[in-house]
């Protein structure tokens, strides 16, 4: 796939499309679980590069969201987190090898997957507004408004990538108001990832405490919805075909390797693809670029990473996250005029509002979908809509 990679201004702009989702979770877990920043950033970057080369597309690598939320909220140790990474890697590998993952993908209807995507998009938009855009008062809101204008104006012409200008605004803001260059320079040093072998007890604890709650979200969003998003955004570049099984294997492999080098558990994600695409990425060159940046942070700036990440102010992260959410929700337009749009809305509502909402939403959506198919006459159903 290397021959399909491009490295241009659009790929550079697009590489920042998913940073609003990933970076805050990485920072939160690193600080709360007292993880080694060098290991986290180097492994995260290396996985980005590997997937960009392997798929030839901007296939995202993201922290496992449910795991990250529980680690941050419950202050779970890094040892248990690494054990959970191995546990979910083995679990997904079993589902993939046995064919169970393909079966799950076949029985979940298209309208239900669209509901998962809309629900995730709504969650990301709400998170962008609540936790990013409105957290720094009037200055933050003004900065976010400037970001919105930049992206919208640049979206109407292709010469200047809006994502790149957006990041530039964040860098300028940070240089004037936040970053202490002296602290960064004094903290520069070289570091490498640390080898870590999780114990059986940490793997078992990680499986029950972190991996099991994560699995429904991973299957629906990281595997099935991601495969659907690849076909939606890259219908002509998706050769050889990106299948559910292929994504399941790379998901498994990444999580079987990362914890051994003190890396966080990761996943793919349809939201990440939407974010990359929305900001201009069209090949795996974008993930190679952002992966290289993460590796540089880990190798050289890990001792002062809390200062380095301030290059991207929260309101700017919020804008990137918001447009990622919009791109994701827009995927449902292909089903908006069909009889099953109500199923999509139900799944999205449950996914957005309920604990374990993705699992509950999928189950409720499947019940409604198959009931509509079984008990309602198609012509009558179309007439109702």
PyMOL commands that set and color helices and strands:
alter all, ss='L'
color gray80, all
select helices_A, chain A and resi 2-4+9-14+19-32+37-55+65-74+78-97+100-107+110-133+137-155+162-177+181-187+200-233+244-261+270-278+285-300+302-311+314-335+341-353+357-375+378-384
alter helices_A, ss='H'
color red, helices_A
select strands_A, chain A and resi 62-63+266-267
alter strands_A, ss='S'
color yellow, strands_A
deselect
rebuild
show_as cartoon
